[in-house]
Amino acid sequence: MSDRRLIVFNLLRGVAAISLALAVAAIFIFISSDEPLTALKYLLVGPVVSFKATGNVFNTTSFLTILAAMIPTIFSGLAVCVMFSANQFNLGGEGAIMLGGFVGALLGIYLDLNTGLHQVVCVLAGAVAGGLIMLIPAILKVKLGASEMVTSLMMNYVVMFVILHFLNFVFADRSKGATQTFPFLETARIPEIISNGTKLTWGFVVALIFVVIIALFMYRTKWGYAIRMIGINQSFAQYSGMQVGTVIILSQVIGGMLSGMGGSIEVLGRFSTFLWRELPGYGWLGITIAILAKNNPIFVPFAAFFIAYLNKGCNLMATYSDVPSEMIDIIQAAIFLFFAAEQFLAKYRQRIVVRNAQRDLALQETAASQGGINS
Amino acid sequence: MIGDLLLSIFNSDFLYSVIRITAPILFAALGAVIAEKAGVVNIGLEGIMMISALFGVLFGYWTQSWLVGVIGALVIGVLLALLIGFFAFELKTDIILGGIAVNMLGAGGTIFLLDMFTGMRGNTGALVTRELLIPTVDIPLIQSIPYLGQVLSGHSVLTYLAFLLVWLIWVVLYKTPLGLNIRAVGENPNAATSIGVSVQKIQYIAIGLSGAMAGLGGAFMSMYYSQGWNSGMVAGRGFIALAATAMGRGEPVGTMLSSLLFGLAQALRTKVSGMQGVSSYLVSVIPYLVTIIGLVLYAISIKNKLKKRHAVTEGAE
């Protein structure tokens, strides 16, 4: 393959971007902390190593909780991959996740079904709710040309306040001090794979299955191809006869369904009652993850792991040193900027492309001179 | 209940609060106007407001001068906008992602920075004293007109500046060479290049100005409106500003009117949520719902206009 070098280059470029982001983080830590080395230790290796007097050992429990934290963000990352691939800057993932979680929770409380079926129904309902809510910005975009970015951002707030209304005035369990719903029925709760309190539920397996499904959808189906083509060149897609409007709506509805599904799986797996009092933040994490994964579903779990790892590291750092956990936002912002920068290290890429082209030309010439047919 | 509501809407206190609430949205929306005229999408307004708001308080506290605080907030706003610009124009980061990155800095980075500078968590507590608030002004003459005086007089310096900027930005955009260049770059960068205008330079200027506006909006929020900085302070105003700009067709005056509409919705929310038997949560939806409805109406009107134009040209053929 002639572009193997480009792949290696892209990998190295990603590593360079992440290293730069972490370097920015380190600078901030050195400026702000009295114990920068302790802080860095917890940030970088704390998530998987427990420091004991007898020596450092791999911390399995902590590692499993990192995997558990990936469950909702894999879904939101996939959602963003699909939507951004079609060049739809729909930022409504937050609202769709919260709505999916809420709908799933309600069915988990008030519906009476056998376990197995119950979870499936709850999660599917969450997905449908997420998909329906995304229809609004999608249709407004296609039919009226209204910016999906602005409408979806506004939708997030609408969804949040409407949910809070129902949570407070309709479904609240008044016997509790805090505002929350009644507990989910046992039949609706998504169990842990190994019952050890890490919250690593079967939702993780479902998330990985969806990684494969979405990857196949995006790269092996007509619709996936249409979504990617519209993202690359909408006019071209239009002239070649694709139903651009339908595909744009489809991409956002799929994004909404994935978000809603992630929300309901997270709620039914992690909690025993609906507790979210604000937008959960997974939608924004999903954007970071999609950027790290370059909108490729297959890379989403790795990106999600990286972010979950960093998040855990930041929390540990805040617990065991004097650096606040909001460091994660600064790291994320730096990753955003460098990783998404097309021209970052572009000179080297240019050099590789030129070299490849020259080699291809040379190959063609020799092939032509031998009278062969080359591809 | 409706009667009470109507009465309180025409109350001078209420209209005064509409103007007060509109100001920060207007600042950010004017920033979006300038950016959009140059063909630049600045969705980082929200984050810029947050960070500027924080630094407004900090600079004010360090120098014990509200004016330095406001200027500091403005400068920080410009720097952040130029940062987005640098990544977007030089390194070709998608400008929307650049904006989101700044919004992240605004959400969590501010909490981190506050902790780093002062050791405080989540809000600036007692850093903002009465002397450090942006002062209010009574306008002579107008002040003494009954009703009108109560609505229009006694606002902060920055409130008046916001409305003054509507006019100023209109002048800059339509009566100066810079404005001509900005509009040319936004409408047809190739044409602008062909007559020797540096597209990049103009876009830097435009995004820098938009950052300055958002910076002032941030200063208004922390140094006047909420009298101190806290982490939930801006609450989507930067996003609402984008919507206001879209609804105001990207023109200064139209944007002012739509900003006032959102100010009204926001003020209404405060008013109604104080009433009995009304869910404060559902009322909180009003400004955002109004934004969506406004966007839809605007989009429909554009669509009809295009249709009409299309019909006319087809008739002519």
Interface residues (C-beta under 8 A of the other chain):
Chain A: F28 I31 S32 F89 L91 L140 L144 G145 A146 S147 M149 V150 T151 L153 M154 M155 Y157 V158 F161 V162 L164 H165 N168 F169 W284 I287 I291 P324 E326 M327 I328 D329 I330 Q332 A333 A334 F336 L337 F338 A340 A341 E342 Q343 F344 A346
Chain B: I43 F87 E90 L91 K92 T93 D94 I96 L97 G98 I100 A101 V102 M104 L105 A107 G108 G109 I111 F112 D115 M116 R121 G236 F239 I240 L242 A243 A246 S279 Y281 L282 S284 V285 Y288 L289 T291 I292 L295 V296 Y298 A299 I300 I302 K303
